[in-house]
Amino acid sequence: MIWVKVMILVFIVGLFTSIFVGMVNKKFMVVPIIFTIVSVAILIVPVTKYLNDVHKQEIERVIKSKGGKVLEIERKDENNLIRYTITYEIEGVVKSAEYLATKIVNDVHAKDRFGRGDEWTFYETD
């Protein structure tokens, strides 16, 4: 998680530096715009990967706490939420579950702006 904070700090410092350069020399006013677009594009990939890893760790933790082993995880994006369909095994019996997760990076259990938080649905019979 520390690398996310470092990347955000680099983004903020770079943005203010490029804005300052643009204000000092009007020819370089395009620099802040280009820097912002490139920085956002670069930040999206690692933040998405980090969020995916955090959700997978949470899925593994919950299924393991039930005495199971995860066999397959399928991801589907829905508005501000991510729906994971999980296939897992407990004592030789294959079962499934759904995990509805928020896209909030710093807290996997946080509620989104509509009051929806992470939610589990376990299907007992397959």
N, C-alpha and C positions, 0 to 999 in steps of 0.2 A: 504494500500500500504506500510505502514511502516514495516509490518512484512516481506514483500518480501526483503526489504533492510537489515533488521536484519538477515534474513536467509542467504543472500549473504555474509554479513560481517562475520558471523559465519563460512561459508564455506571457505572463503579466509583465515581467521585466522587459522582454523583447517588444511587447506592444507599446509600453510607455516610451521606450527608447525610439522606436520607429515613429511614434507620434511626435516626439520632440524633434527628431530629424526632419520630419515633414513640416513642422512649424517654422524651424530655422531656415530651411531652404524650400520654397514652394514647389520647385521642380520635383522634389522627392515626396510630394504629398501622396502619391500612389503607393509608396512603400508601406504605410500602415495597413492599407486595404489588402494588399497582396500578402503581407505578413499574417494578418488575421485569418484570411482564407486558408493559407497553407498550414498554419498552426492548428486550426480547428480540424482540418483533414487529418493531420498527423496525430492529434489527440484522440480521435474517435476510435481508431484501431486498438490501441492498448487498453483503453478504458472498457471497450466492449469485451475484449478478451479477459480482462480482470473480472468483470461482472459475471461472465460465463463460468469462469473458474470458481468464483465464490458460490454461485448457485449449484454447481456440480458437487462441491464440498458439502453443502447443506443437504443435498439429496442423498449423498453417500452416508452422511451422519445419521439422518433420520431412518433410512432403510436399515442401516447397521444396528441402530438402537432397537429395532423391531426383530432383530435376529436374522435379517435377510441379506442377500447379496444382489447388487444391481447388475442386471444383464444388459439393458439398453436404455438410453436416454434420447428422447426425441424432442427437439425444441421448435416452438412456433411463436412468433411475435404477434401480439395483439395490442394495438394502441399503446398504452403506457405500461402494459404488463407482458410477461413472457410466460407461456404455458408449456410446461414440460410434461411429456407422457413418459412414464417410467415403467419398464418391465423388470421385475425382480423375482427372486426365488427365495422361499423359506421352506426348509426341510423337504426339498425336492418338488415343492408345489410352486408353479409359476403363477405370479399374480401381477396386477398392474395398479398404478396409482397416477394421479395427476397432481402437479405442483404448480400453483399460480404464483409467480414471483414478480416483485416490483423491479423497476429499472433504477433504483436508488443505489448509488455506488457505495456509499459509506455505511449503510445499514441494511442488511438483507431482510430484516423483519419490519422495516419502517413502512408506514402507510403512505400511499401516494396522495396527491392533492384532492382526490375524490373520496378519500377515506378507505381505500381498498389496500389491504396488506397481503402478506404471503398467506396462502391457503392450500391445505392438503385435502385430497379426496382419495380414499383407499377403496378399491374394488375387491371384495372378498372372494367372489366367484368369477372364474374366467371360462 
